[in-house]
Amino acid sequence: MEKNMGIALILVVSAAVLLIGVLGRKAAYLLRFLTRMVIGGIAIHLTNSVLASLGIAWSVGLNLISLFLVGSLGIGGFGMLYAILLYINL
C-alpha cells in the first residue's frame, strides 16, 4: 500500500507542476492554493493524531472536500472544520 501511495503522490505533484507551467500568470494563485492545501492536509493529520493520543475520538476526515476547503480558505477553513466537528459532537 505504501508503494501505491508514493506513486500517487508523485503523479499528483507532477500534474501540479505541469499545470502551473501551462497556466503562466495564474500559476501564483494555483501554487498558493496547492501550498495551503498540502499544509492544511498535514495540519489536519497532525491534529487528528494529537487528539487520538489524548484519547479524544474526534477526527476530521481527509478527503477532497476538506482539502479543497482548507486550500481555498486557509487557516479559517481549518478552524471551520474543527468548529463543525465540535458543534456536531456537543
PyMOL Python script that loads the backbone (N, CA, C, O; Angstrom):
from pymol import cmd

cmd.read_pdbstr("""\
ATOM      1  N   MET A   1       0.819  -1.192   0.000  1.00  0.00           N
ATOM      2  CA  MET A   1       0.000   0.000   0.000  1.00  0.00           C
ATOM      3  C   MET A   1       0.866   1.261   0.000  1.00  0.00           C
ATOM      4  O   MET A   1       0.490   2.263  -0.608  1.00  0.00           O
ATOM      5  N   GLU A   2       2.001   1.226   0.661  1.00  0.00           N
ATOM      6  CA  GLU A   2       2.890   2.390   0.714  1.00  0.00           C
ATOM      7  C   GLU A   2       3.429   2.727  -0.678  1.00  0.00           C
ATOM      8  O   GLU A   2       3.589   3.899  -1.019  1.00  0.00           O
ATOM      9  N   LYS A   3       3.709   1.691  -1.483  1.00  0.00           N
ATOM     10  CA  LYS A   3       4.226   1.929  -2.823  1.00  0.00           C
ATOM     11  C   LYS A   3       3.179   2.646  -3.676  1.00  0.00           C
ATOM     12  O   LYS A   3       3.508   3.569  -4.421  1.00  0.00           O
ATOM     13  N   ASN A   4       1.926   2.224  -3.567  1.00  0.00           N
ATOM     14  CA  ASN A   4       0.851   2.872  -4.325  1.00  0.00           C
ATOM     15  C   ASN A   4       0.667   4.313  -3.895  1.00  0.00           C
ATOM     16  O   ASN A   4       0.418   5.183  -4.729  1.00  0.00           O
ATOM     17  N   MET A   5       0.787   4.575  -2.600  1.00  0.00           N
ATOM     18  CA  MET A   5       0.639   5.937  -2.098  1.00  0.00           C
ATOM     19  C   MET A   5       1.772   6.820  -2.621  1.00  0.00           C
ATOM     20  O   MET A   5       1.542   7.974  -2.982  1.00  0.00           O
ATOM     21  N   GLY A   6       2.976   6.290  -2.663  1.00  0.00           N
ATOM     22  CA  GLY A   6       4.119   7.041  -3.190  1.00  0.00           C
ATOM     23  C   GLY A   6       3.956   7.358  -4.668  1.00  0.00           C
ATOM     24  O   GLY A   6       4.261   8.464  -5.114  1.00  0.00           O
ATOM     25  N   ILE A   7       3.474   6.380  -5.421  1.00  0.00           N
ATOM     26  CA  ILE A   7       3.252   6.594  -6.851  1.00  0.00           C
ATOM     27  C   ILE A   7       2.176   7.651  -7.059  1.00  0.00           C
ATOM     28  O   ILE A   7       2.319   8.523  -7.917  1.00  0.00           O
ATOM     29  N   ALA A   8       1.099   7.579  -6.278  1.00  0.00           N
ATOM     30  CA  ALA A   8       0.024   8.563  -6.394  1.00  0.00           C
ATOM     31  C   ALA A   8       0.534   9.958  -6.056  1.00  0.00           C
ATOM     32  O   ALA A   8       0.187  10.923  -6.736  1.00  0.00           O
ATOM     33  N   LEU A   9       1.348  10.075  -5.022  1.00  0.00           N
ATOM     34  CA  LEU A   9       1.891  11.377  -4.625  1.00  0.00           C
ATOM     35  C   LEU A   9       2.777  11.947  -5.727  1.00  0.00           C
ATOM     36  O   LEU A   9       2.702  13.140  -6.025  1.00  0.00           O
ATOM     37  N   ILE A  10       3.614  11.110  -6.333  1.00  0.00           N
ATOM     38  CA  ILE A  10       4.481  11.564  -7.423  1.00  0.00           C
ATOM     39  C   ILE A  10       3.643  12.033  -8.609  1.00  0.00           C
ATOM     40  O   ILE A  10       3.961  13.048  -9.230  1.00  0.00           O
ATOM     41  N   LEU A  11       2.584  11.307  -8.924  1.00  0.00           N
ATOM     42  CA  LEU A  11       1.714  11.700 -10.038  1.00  0.00           C
ATOM     43  C   LEU A  11       1.013  13.027  -9.768  1.00  0.00           C
ATOM     44  O   LEU A  11       0.902  13.865 -10.663  1.00  0.00           O
ATOM     45  N   VAL A  12       0.541  13.219  -8.544  1.00  0.00           N
ATOM     46  CA  VAL A  12      -0.154  14.459  -8.197  1.00  0.00           C
ATOM     47  C   VAL A  12       0.806  15.646  -8.267  1.00  0.00           C
ATOM     48  O   VAL A  12       0.463  16.694  -8.814  1.00  0.00           O
ATOM     49  N   VAL A  13       2.000  15.481  -7.719  1.00  0.00           N
ATOM     50  CA  VAL A  13       2.980  16.573  -7.752  1.00  0.00           C
ATOM     51  C   VAL A  13       3.391  16.879  -9.188  1.00  0.00           C
ATOM     52  O   VAL A  13       3.520  18.046  -9.559  1.00  0.00           O
ATOM     53  N   SER A  14       3.596  15.850  -9.992  1.00  0.00           N
ATOM     54  CA  SER A  14       3.963  16.059 -11.397  1.00  0.00           C
ATOM     55  C   SER A  14       2.854  16.780 -12.157  1.00  0.00           C
ATOM     56  O   SER A  14       3.126  17.689 -12.942  1.00  0.00           O
ATOM     57  N   ALA A  15       1.616  16.380 -11.928  1.00  0.00           N
ATOM     58  CA  ALA A  15       0.488  17.038 -12.586  1.00  0.00           C
ATOM     59  C   ALA A  15       0.394  18.494 -12.148  1.00  0.00           C
ATOM     60  O   ALA A  15       0.103  19.368 -12.965  1.00  0.00           O
ATOM     61  N   ALA A  16       0.634  18.762 -10.880  1.00  0.00           N
ATOM     62  CA  ALA A  16       0.581  20.135 -10.375  1.00  0.00           C
ATOM     63  C   ALA A  16       1.659  20.989 -11.024  1.00  0.00           C
ATOM     64  O   ALA A  16       1.399  22.131 -11.402  1.00  0.00           O
ATOM     65  N   VAL A  17       2.859  20.454 -11.158  1.00  0.00           N
ATOM     66  CA  VAL A  17       3.955  21.207 -11.779  1.00  0.00           C
ATOM     67  C   VAL A  17       3.632  21.492 -13.247  1.00  0.00           C
ATOM     68  O   VAL A  17       3.859  22.604 -13.725  1.00  0.00           O
ATOM     69  N   LEU A  18       3.109  20.507 -13.956  1.00  0.00           N
ATOM     70  CA  LEU A  18       2.733  20.719 -15.359  1.00  0.00           C
ATOM     71  C   LEU A  18       1.617  21.754 -15.487  1.00  0.00           C
ATOM     72  O   LEU A  18       1.652  22.600 -16.381  1.00  0.00           O
ATOM     73  N   LEU A  19       0.644  21.689 -14.609  1.00  0.00           N
ATOM     74  CA  LEU A  19      -0.465  22.638 -14.644  1.00  0.00           C
ATOM     75  C   LEU A  19       0.017  24.052 -14.361  1.00  0.00           C
ATOM     76  O   LEU A  19      -0.434  25.003 -15.000  1.00  0.00           O
ATOM     77  N   ILE A  20       0.926  24.194 -13.413  1.00  0.00           N
ATOM     78  CA  ILE A  20       1.478  25.514 -13.105  1.00  0.00           C
ATOM     79  C   ILE A  20       2.226  26.068 -14.310  1.00  0.00           C
ATOM     80  O   ILE A  20       2.122  27.256 -14.612  1.00  0.00           O
ATOM     81  N   GLY A  21       2.976  25.218 -14.996  1.00  0.00           N
ATOM     82  CA  GLY A  21       3.695  25.661 -16.182  1.00  0.00           C
ATOM     83  C   GLY A  21       2.771  26.101 -17.300  1.00  0.00           C
ATOM     84  O   GLY A  21       3.078  27.053 -18.016  1.00  0.00           O
ATOM     85  N   VAL A  22       1.654  25.428 -17.460  1.00  0.00           N
ATOM     86  CA  VAL A  22       0.711  25.741 -18.525  1.00  0.00           C
ATOM     87  C   VAL A  22      -0.050  27.029 -18.230  1.00  0.00           C
ATOM     88  O   VAL A  22      -0.328  27.806 -19.144  1.00  0.00           O
ATOM     89  N   LEU A  23      -0.385  27.258 -16.984  1.00  0.00           N
ATOM     90  CA  LEU A  23      -1.231  28.400 -16.645  1.00  0.00           C
ATOM     91  C   LEU A  23      -0.527  29.748 -16.714  1.00  0.00           C
ATOM     92  O   LEU A  23      -1.181  30.778 -16.879  1.00  0.00           O
ATOM     93  N   GLY A  24       0.779  29.755 -16.590  1.00  0.00           N
ATOM     94  CA  GLY A  24       1.510  31.016 -16.720  1.00  0.00           C
ATOM     95  C   GLY A  24       1.234  31.986 -15.595  1.00  0.00           C
ATOM     96  O   GLY A  24       1.679  31.771 -14.467  1.00  0.00           O
ATOM     97  N   ARG A  25       0.495  33.067 -15.888  1.00  0.00           N
ATOM     98  CA  ARG A  25       0.228  34.117 -14.900  1.00  0.00           C
ATOM     99  C   ARG A  25      -0.547  33.623 -13.696  1.00  0.00           C
ATOM    100  O   ARG A  25      -0.291  34.048 -12.569  1.00  0.00           O
ATOM    101  N   LYS A  26      -1.468  32.750 -13.923  1.00  0.00           N
ATOM    102  CA  LYS A  26      -2.303  32.269 -12.827  1.00  0.00           C
ATOM    103  C   LYS A  26      -1.590  31.227 -11.979  1.00  0.00           C
ATOM    104  O   LYS A  26      -2.173  30.674 -11.045  1.00  0.00           O
ATOM    105  N   ALA A  27      -0.344  30.963 -12.300  1.00  0.00           N
ATOM    106  CA  ALA A  27       0.419  29.963 -11.573  1.00  0.00           C
ATOM    107  C   ALA A  27       0.605  30.349 -10.112  1.00  0.00           C
ATOM    108  O   ALA A  27       0.623  29.481  -9.240  1.00  0.00           O
ATOM    109  N   ALA A  28       0.742  31.623  -9.839  1.00  0.00           N
ATOM    110  CA  ALA A  28       0.929  32.063  -8.449  1.00  0.00           C
ATOM    111  C   ALA A  28      -0.295  31.742  -7.611  1.00  0.00           C
ATOM    112  O   ALA A  28      -0.168  31.313  -6.464  1.00  0.00           O
ATOM    113  N   TYR A  29      -1.485  31.946  -8.173  1.00  0.00           N
ATOM    114  CA  TYR A  29      -2.714  31.625  -7.443  1.00  0.00           C
ATOM    115  C   TYR A  29      -2.835  30.126  -7.208  1.00  0.00           C
ATOM    116  O   TYR A  29      -3.185  29.683  -6.114  1.00  0.00           O
ATOM    117  N   LEU A  30      -2.542  29.359  -8.237  1.00  0.00           N
ATOM    118  CA  LEU A  30      -2.629  27.905  -8.114  1.00  0.00           C
ATOM    119  C   LEU A  30      -1.585  27.381  -7.138  1.00  0.00           C
ATOM    120  O   LEU A  30      -1.872  26.488  -6.340  1.00  0.00           O
ATOM    121  N   LEU A  31      -0.387  27.925  -7.197  1.00  0.00           N
ATOM    122  CA  LEU A  31       0.669  27.494  -6.279  1.00  0.00           C
ATOM    123  C   LEU A  31       0.299  27.822  -4.835  1.00  0.00           C
ATOM    124  O   LEU A  31       0.545  27.017  -3.937  1.00  0.00           O
ATOM    125  N   ARG A  32      -0.282  28.982  -4.606  1.00  0.00           N
ATOM    126  CA  ARG A  32      -0.717  29.359  -3.267  1.00  0.00           C
ATOM    127  C   ARG A  32      -1.812  28.410  -2.774  1.00  0.00           C
ATOM    128  O   ARG A  32      -1.791  27.979  -1.621  1.00  0.00           O
ATOM    129  N   PHE A  33      -2.764  28.088  -3.646  1.00  0.00           N
ATOM    130  CA  PHE A  33      -3.847  27.164  -3.296  1.00  0.00           C
ATOM    131  C   PHE A  33      -3.290  25.781  -2.961  1.00  0.00           C
ATOM    132  O   PHE A  33      -3.659  25.188  -1.947  1.00  0.00           O
ATOM    133  N   LEU A  34      -2.407  25.272  -3.808  1.00  0.00           N
ATOM    134  CA  LEU A  34      -1.839  23.940  -3.579  1.00  0.00           C
ATOM    135  C   LEU A  34      -0.995  23.902  -2.309  1.00  0.00           C
ATOM    136  O   LEU A  34      -1.012  22.912  -1.579  1.00  0.00           O
ATOM    137  N   THR A  35      -0.264  24.973  -2.048  1.00  0.00           N
ATOM    138  CA  THR A  35       0.545  25.028  -0.830  1.00  0.00           C
ATOM    139  C   THR A  35      -0.344  25.007   0.405  1.00  0.00           C
ATOM    140  O   THR A  35      -0.075  24.271   1.355  1.00  0.00           O
ATOM    141  N   ARG A  36      -1.400  25.812   0.396  1.00  0.00           N
ATOM    142  CA  ARG A  36      -2.334  25.801   1.536  1.00  0.00           C
ATOM    143  C   ARG A  36      -3.002  24.451   1.675  1.00  0.00           C
ATOM    144  O   ARG A  36      -3.251  23.996   2.791  1.00  0.00           O
ATOM    145  N   MET A  37      -3.298  23.801   0.558  1.00  0.00           N
ATOM    146  CA  MET A  37      -3.955  22.511   0.603  1.00  0.00           C
ATOM    147  C   MET A  37      -3.033  21.452   1.219  1.00  0.00           C
ATOM    148  O   MET A  37      -3.475  20.662   2.053  1.00  0.00           O
ATOM    149  N   VAL A  38      -1.787  21.429   0.824  1.00  0.00           N
ATOM    150  CA  VAL A  38      -0.834  20.453   1.364  1.00  0.00           C
ATOM    151  C   VAL A  38      -0.568  20.721   2.844  1.00  0.00           C
ATOM    152  O   VAL A  38      -0.599  19.798   3.658  1.00  0.00           O
ATOM    153  N   ILE A  39      -0.308  21.971   3.191  1.00  0.00           N
ATOM    154  CA  ILE A  39      -0.047  22.310   4.592  1.00  0.00           C
ATOM    155  C   ILE A  39      -1.288  22.048   5.441  1.00  0.00           C
ATOM    156  O   ILE A  39      -1.174  21.570   6.570  1.00  0.00           O
ATOM    157  N   GLY A  40      -2.468  22.355   4.911  1.00  0.00           N
ATOM    158  CA  GLY A  40      -3.705  22.087   5.624  1.00  0.00           C
ATOM    159  C   GLY A  40      -3.932  20.598   5.837  1.00  0.00           C
ATOM    160  O   GLY A  40      -4.379  20.183   6.906  1.00  0.00           O
ATOM    161  N   GLY A  41      -3.627  19.793   4.826  1.00  0.00           N
ATOM    162  CA  GLY A  41      -3.749  18.342   4.974  1.00  0.00           C
ATOM    163  C   GLY A  41      -2.819  17.797   6.036  1.00  0.00           C
ATOM    164  O   GLY A  41      -3.203  16.931   6.823  1.00  0.00           O
ATOM    165  N   ILE A  42      -1.597  18.299   6.062  1.00  0.00           N
ATOM    166  CA  ILE A  42      -0.643  17.882   7.092  1.00  0.00           C
ATOM    167  C   ILE A  42      -1.128  18.329   8.467  1.00  0.00           C
ATOM    168  O   ILE A  42      -1.035  17.575   9.436  1.00  0.00           O
ATOM    169  N   ALA A  43      -1.645  19.555   8.553  1.00  0.00           N
ATOM    170  CA  ALA A  43      -2.137  20.063   9.836  1.00  0.00           C
ATOM    171  C   ALA A  43      -3.340  19.257  10.326  1.00  0.00           C
ATOM    172  O   ALA A  43      -3.449  18.986  11.521  1.00  0.00           O
ATOM    173  N   ILE A  44      -4.240  18.873   9.426  1.00  0.00           N
ATOM    174  CA  ILE A  44      -5.384  18.047   9.819  1.00  0.00           C
ATOM    175  C   ILE A  44      -4.907  16.696  10.323  1.00  0.00           C
ATOM    176  O   ILE A  44      -5.386  16.204  11.345  1.00  0.00           O
ATOM    177  N   HIS A  45      -3.973  16.101   9.615  1.00  0.00           N
ATOM    178  CA  HIS A  45      -3.441  14.801  10.042  1.00  0.00           C
ATOM    179  C   HIS A  45      -2.775  14.892  11.417  1.00  0.00           C
ATOM    180  O   HIS A  45      -2.996  14.039  12.276  1.00  0.00           O
ATOM    181  N   LEU A  46      -1.964  15.922  11.618  1.00  0.00           N
ATOM    182  CA  LEU A  46      -1.284  16.081  12.905  1.00  0.00           C
ATOM    183  C   LEU A  46      -2.271  16.369  14.035  1.00  0.00           C
ATOM    184  O   LEU A  46      -2.123  15.847  15.140  1.00  0.00           O
ATOM    185  N   THR A  47      -3.270  17.192  13.762  1.00  0.00           N
ATOM    186  CA  THR A  47      -4.278  17.498  14.780  1.00  0.00           C
ATOM    187  C   THR A  47      -5.078  16.252  15.136  1.00  0.00           C
ATOM    188  O   THR A  47      -5.357  16.003  16.309  1.00  0.00           O
ATOM    189  N   ASN A  48      -5.447  15.466  14.121  1.00  0.00           N
ATOM    190  CA  ASN A  48      -6.144  14.209  14.396  1.00  0.00           C
ATOM    191  C   ASN A  48      -5.288  13.264  15.225  1.00  0.00           C
ATOM    192  O   ASN A  48      -5.798  12.580  16.112  1.00  0.00           O
ATOM    193  N   SER A  49      -3.985  13.220  14.941  1.00  0.00           N
ATOM    194  CA  SER A  49      -3.069  12.358  15.702  1.00  0.00           C
ATOM    195  C   SER A  49      -2.955  12.816  17.153  1.00  0.00           C
ATOM    196  O   SER A  49      -2.954  11.994  18.069  1.00  0.00           O
ATOM    197  N   VAL A  50      -2.858  14.123  17.359  1.00  0.00           N
ATOM    198  CA  VAL A  50      -2.762  14.649  18.725  1.00  0.00           C
ATOM    199  C   VAL A  50      -4.050  14.368  19.490  1.00  0.00           C
ATOM    200  O   VAL A  50      -4.004  13.967  20.653  1.00  0.00           O
ATOM    201  N   LEU A  51      -5.192  14.574  18.852  1.00  0.00           N
ATOM    202  CA  LEU A  51      -6.465  14.284  19.518  1.00  0.00           C
ATOM    203  C   LEU A  51      -6.578  12.798  19.866  1.00  0.00           C
ATOM    204  O   LEU A  51      -7.068  12.446  20.939  1.00  0.00           O
ATOM    205  N   ALA A  52      -6.126  11.933  18.963  1.00  0.00           N
ATOM    206  CA  ALA A  52      -6.179  10.493  19.233  1.00  0.00           C
ATOM    207  C   ALA A  52      -5.249  10.112  20.376  1.00  0.00           C
ATOM    208  O   ALA A  52      -5.594   9.257  21.191  1.00  0.00           O
ATOM    209  N   SER A  53      -4.072  10.736  20.450  1.00  0.00           N
ATOM    210  CA  SER A  53      -3.138  10.415  21.534  1.00  0.00           C
ATOM    211  C   SER A  53      -3.648  10.919  22.881  1.00  0.00           C
ATOM    212  O   SER A  53      -3.271  10.387  23.925  1.00  0.00           O
ATOM    213  N   LEU A  54      -4.499  11.938  22.863  1.00  0.00           N
ATOM    214  CA  LEU A  54      -5.101  12.441  24.093  1.00  0.00           C
ATOM    215  C   LEU A  54      -6.350  11.656  24.485  1.00  0.00           C
ATOM    216  O   LEU A  54      -6.958  11.922  25.522  1.00  0.00           O
ATOM    217  N   GLY A  55      -6.724  10.693  23.657  1.00  0.00           N
ATOM    218  CA  GLY A  55      -7.886   9.871  23.952  1.00  0.00           C
ATOM    219  C   GLY A  55      -9.201  10.476  23.488  1.00  0.00           C
ATOM    220  O   GLY A  55     -10.269  10.011  23.885  1.00  0.00           O
ATOM    221  N   ILE A  56      -9.138  11.493  22.664  1.00  0.00           N
ATOM    222  CA  ILE A  56     -10.340  12.129  22.125  1.00  0.00           C
ATOM    223  C   ILE A  56     -10.618  11.488  20.767  1.00  0.00           C
ATOM    224  O   ILE A  56      -9.773  11.527  19.873  1.00  0.00           O
ATOM    225  N   ALA A  57     -11.779  10.911  20.619  1.00  0.00           N
ATOM    226  CA  ALA A  57     -12.098  10.125  19.423  1.00  0.00           C
ATOM    227  C   ALA A  57     -12.702  10.973  18.306  1.00  0.00           C
ATOM    228  O   ALA A  57     -13.479  10.451  17.507  1.00  0.00           O
ATOM    229  N   TRP A  58     -12.381  12.224  18.226  1.00  0.00           N
ATOM    230  CA  TRP A  58     -12.879  13.108  17.180  1.00  0.00           C
ATOM    231  C   TRP A  58     -11.801  13.273  16.118  1.00  0.00           C
ATOM    232  O   TRP A  58     -10.625  13.443  16.441  1.00  0.00           O
ATOM    233  N   SER A  59     -12.196  13.224  14.872  1.00  0.00           N
ATOM    234  CA  SER A  59     -11.231  13.478  13.811  1.00  0.00           C
ATOM    235  C   SER A  59     -11.946  14.010  12.576  1.00  0.00           C
ATOM    236  O   SER A  59     -13.066  13.607  12.262  1.00  0.00           O
ATOM    237  N   VAL A  60     -11.285  14.905  11.900  1.00  0.00           N
ATOM    238  CA  VAL A  60     -11.781  15.433  10.633  1.00  0.00           C
ATOM    239  C   VAL A  60     -11.235  14.531   9.540  1.00  0.00           C
ATOM    240  O   VAL A  60     -10.044  14.217   9.521  1.00  0.00           O
ATOM    241  N   GLY A  61     -12.101  14.118   8.637  1.00  0.00           N
ATOM    242  CA  GLY A  61     -11.660  13.243   7.554  1.00  0.00           C
ATOM    243  C   GLY A  61     -10.819  13.983   6.530  1.00  0.00           C
ATOM    244  O   GLY A  61     -11.071  15.147   6.219  1.00  0.00           O
ATOM    245  N   LEU A  62      -9.823  13.294   6.016  1.00  0.00           N
ATOM    246  CA  LEU A  62      -9.010  13.852   4.940  1.00  0.00           C
ATOM    247  C   LEU A  62      -9.600  13.373   3.620  1.00  0.00           C
ATOM    248  O   LEU A  62      -9.420  12.218   3.235  1.00  0.00           O
ATOM    249  N   ASN A  63     -10.289  14.245   2.944  1.00  0.00           N
ATOM    250  CA  ASN A  63     -10.863  13.922   1.644  1.00  0.00           C
ATOM    251  C   ASN A  63     -10.768  15.159   0.759  1.00  0.00           C
ATOM    252  O   ASN A  63     -10.272  16.201   1.187  1.00  0.00           O
ATOM    253  N   LEU A  64     -11.239  15.038  -0.461  1.00  0.00           N
ATOM    254  CA  LEU A  64     -11.114  16.159  -1.397  1.00  0.00           C
ATOM    255  C   LEU A  64     -11.869  17.396  -0.941  1.00  0.00           C
ATOM    256  O   LEU A  64     -11.420  18.518  -1.172  1.00  0.00           O
ATOM    257  N   ILE A  65     -13.009  17.200  -0.295  1.00  0.00           N
ATOM    258  CA  ILE A  65     -13.798  18.351   0.150  1.00  0.00           C
ATOM    259  C   ILE A  65     -13.061  19.124   1.242  1.00  0.00           C
ATOM    260  O   ILE A  65     -12.963  20.350   1.180  1.00  0.00           O
ATOM    261  N   SER A  66     -12.539  18.404   2.246  1.00  0.00           N
ATOM    262  CA  SER A  66     -11.830  19.099   3.326  1.00  0.00           C
ATOM    263  C   SER A  66     -10.538  19.730   2.816  1.00  0.00           C
ATOM    264  O   SER A  66     -10.185  20.828   3.247  1.00  0.00           O
ATOM    265  N   LEU A  67      -9.825  19.064   1.911  1.00  0.00           N
ATOM    266  CA  LEU A  67      -8.604  19.647   1.360  1.00  0.00           C
ATOM    267  C   LEU A  67      -8.908  20.865   0.494  1.00  0.00           C
ATOM    268  O   LEU A  67      -8.168  21.848   0.530  1.00  0.00           O
ATOM    269  N   PHE A  68      -9.985  20.809  -0.280  1.00  0.00           N
ATOM    270  CA  PHE A  68     -10.372  21.964  -1.093  1.00  0.00           C
ATOM    271  C   PHE A  68     -10.767  23.140  -0.202  1.00  0.00           C
ATOM    272  O   PHE A  68     -10.437  24.290  -0.491  1.00  0.00           O
ATOM    273  N   LEU A  69     -11.474  22.837   0.880  1.00  0.00           N
ATOM    274  CA  LEU A  69     -11.902  23.881   1.808  1.00  0.00           C
ATOM    275  C   LEU A  69     -10.696  24.552   2.462  1.00  0.00           C
ATOM    276  O   LEU A  69     -10.623  25.779   2.530  1.00  0.00           O
ATOM    277  N   VAL A  70      -9.759  23.748   2.938  1.00  0.00           N
ATOM    278  CA  VAL A  70      -8.558  24.311   3.564  1.00  0.00           C
ATOM    279  C   VAL A  70      -7.700  25.033   2.530  1.00  0.00           C
ATOM    280  O   VAL A  70      -7.094  26.060   2.836  1.00  0.00           O
ATOM    281  N   GLY A  71      -7.646  24.506   1.318  1.00  0.00           N
ATOM    282  CA  GLY A  71      -6.859  25.153   0.263  1.00  0.00           C
ATOM    283  C   GLY A  71      -7.419  26.496  -0.142  1.00  0.00           C
ATOM    284  O   GLY A  71      -6.662  27.421  -0.437  1.00  0.00           O
ATOM    285  N   SER A  72      -8.729  26.618  -0.160  1.00  0.00           N
ATOM    286  CA  SER A  72      -9.319  27.881  -0.586  1.00  0.00           C
ATOM    287  C   SER A  72      -9.466  28.882   0.552  1.00  0.00           C
ATOM    288  O   SER A  72      -9.340  30.085   0.325  1.00  0.00           O
ATOM    289  N   LEU A  73      -9.732  28.414   1.775  1.00  0.00           N
ATOM    290  CA  LEU A  73      -9.942  29.332   2.895  1.00  0.00           C
ATOM    291  C   LEU A  73      -8.738  29.479   3.821  1.00  0.00           C
ATOM    292  O   LEU A  73      -8.685  30.421   4.612  1.00  0.00           O
ATOM    293  N   GLY A  74      -7.787  28.578   3.739  1.00  0.00           N
ATOM    294  CA  GLY A  74      -6.588  28.659   4.577  1.00  0.00           C
ATOM    295  C   GLY A  74      -6.871  28.283   6.024  1.00  0.00           C
ATOM    296  O   GLY A  74      -7.574  27.310   6.296  1.00  0.00           O
ATOM    297  N   ILE A  75      -6.318  29.060   6.949  1.00  0.00           N
ATOM    298  CA  ILE A  75      -6.460  28.774   8.381  1.00  0.00           C
ATOM    299  C   ILE A  75      -7.919  28.853   8.811  1.00  0.00           C
ATOM    300  O   ILE A  75      -8.352  28.105   9.688  1.00  0.00           O
ATOM    301  N   GLY A  76      -8.667  29.747   8.204  1.00  0.00           N
ATOM    302  CA  GLY A  76     -10.091  29.856   8.515  1.00  0.00           C
ATOM    303  C   GLY A  76     -10.846  28.570   8.186  1.00  0.00           C
ATOM    304  O   GLY A  76     -11.729  28.157   8.937  1.00  0.00           O
ATOM    305  N   GLY A  77     -10.501  27.943   7.073  1.00  0.00           N
ATOM    306  CA  GLY A  77     -11.126  26.680   6.699  1.00  0.00           C
ATOM    307  C   GLY A  77     -10.755  25.565   7.653  1.00  0.00           C
ATOM    308  O   GLY A  77     -11.586  24.721   7.989  1.00  0.00           O
ATOM    309  N   PHE A  78      -9.506  25.563   8.088  1.00  0.00           N
ATOM    310  CA  PHE A  78      -9.045  24.579   9.070  1.00  0.00           C
ATOM    311  C   PHE A  78      -9.824  24.732  10.375  1.00  0.00           C
ATOM    312  O   PHE A  78     -10.309  23.751  10.938  1.00  0.00           O
ATOM    313  N   GLY A  79      -9.936  25.953  10.839  1.00  0.00           N
ATOM    314  CA  GLY A  79     -10.687  26.210  12.062  1.00  0.00           C
ATOM    315  C   GLY A  79     -12.159  25.874  11.911  1.00  0.00           C
ATOM    316  O   GLY A  79     -12.787  25.368  12.840  1.00  0.00           O
ATOM    317  N   MET A  80     -12.709  26.157  10.735  1.00  0.00           N
ATOM    318  CA  MET A  80     -14.118  25.869  10.499  1.00  0.00           C
ATOM    319  C   MET A  80     -14.396  24.372  10.532  1.00  0.00           C
ATOM    320  O   MET A  80     -15.426  23.949  11.056  1.00  0.00           O
ATOM    321  N   LEU A  81     -13.497  23.568   9.982  1.00  0.00           N
ATOM    322  CA  LEU A  81     -13.684  22.115  10.006  1.00  0.00           C
ATOM    323  C   LEU A  81     -13.747  21.594  11.434  1.00  0.00           C
ATOM    324  O   LEU A  81     -14.598  20.769  11.765  1.00  0.00           O
ATOM    325  N   TYR A  82     -12.840  22.079  12.279  1.00  0.00           N
ATOM    326  CA  TYR A  82     -12.835  21.611  13.666  1.00  0.00           C
ATOM    327  C   TYR A  82     -13.970  22.235  14.470  1.00  0.00           C
ATOM    328  O   TYR A  82     -14.444  21.625  15.428  1.00  0.00           O
ATOM    329  N   ALA A  83     -14.420  23.442  14.102  1.00  0.00           N
ATOM    330  CA  ALA A  83     -15.583  24.030  14.768  1.00  0.00           C
ATOM    331  C   ALA A  83     -16.842  23.235  14.438  1.00  0.00           C
ATOM    332  O   ALA A  83     -17.677  23.010  15.313  1.00  0.00           O
ATOM    333  N   ILE A  84     -16.985  22.810  13.194  1.00  0.00           N
ATOM    334  CA  ILE A  84     -18.119  21.969  12.813  1.00  0.00           C
ATOM    335  C   ILE A  84     -18.065  20.646  13.545  1.00  0.00           C
ATOM    336  O   ILE A  84     -19.089  20.151  14.015  1.00  0.00           O
ATOM    337  N   LEU A  85     -16.876  20.067  13.648  1.00  0.00           N
ATOM    338  CA  LEU A  85     -16.710  18.808  14.384  1.00  0.00           C
ATOM    339  C   LEU A  85     -17.093  18.972  15.848  1.00  0.00           C
ATOM    340  O   LEU A  85     -17.757  18.107  16.420  1.00  0.00           O
ATOM    341  N   LEU A  86     -16.680  20.070  16.450  1.00  0.00           N
ATOM    342  CA  LEU A  86     -17.029  20.352  17.839  1.00  0.00           C
ATOM    343  C   LEU A  86     -18.538  20.539  18.002  1.00  0.00           C
ATOM    344  O   LEU A  86     -19.133  20.022  18.948  1.00  0.00           O
ATOM    345  N   TYR A  87     -19.152  21.277  17.079  1.00  0.00           N
ATOM    346  CA  TYR A  87     -20.595  21.529  17.126  1.00  0.00           C
ATOM    347  C   TYR A  87     -21.388  20.227  17.006  1.00  0.00           C
ATOM    348  O   TYR A  87     -22.370  20.024  17.719  1.00  0.00           O
ATOM    349  N   ILE A  88     -20.960  19.360  16.111  1.00  0.00           N
ATOM    350  CA  ILE A  88     -21.669  18.086  15.900  1.00  0.00           C
ATOM    351  C   ILE A  88     -21.553  17.184  17.117  1.00  0.00           C
ATOM    352  O   ILE A  88     -22.500  16.472  17.451  1.00  0.00           O
ATOM    353  N   ASN A  89     -20.417  17.205  17.776  1.00  0.00           N
ATOM    354  CA  ASN A  89     -20.178  16.274  18.897  1.00  0.00           C
ATOM    355  C   ASN A  89     -20.599  16.806  20.248  1.00  0.00           C
ATOM    356  O   ASN A  89     -20.466  16.099  21.247  1.00  0.00           O
ATOM    357  N   LEU A  90     -21.097  18.010  20.317  1.00  0.00           N
ATOM    358  CA  LEU A  90     -21.564  18.531  21.612  1.00  0.00           C
ATOM    359  C   LEU A  90     -23.040  18.379  21.780  1.00  0.00           C
ATOM    360  O   LEU A  90     -23.587  18.766  22.812  1.00  0.00           O
TER     361      LEU A  90
END
""", "prot")
cmd.dss("prot")
cmd.show_as("cartoon", "prot")
cmd.util.cbc("prot")
cmd.orient("prot")
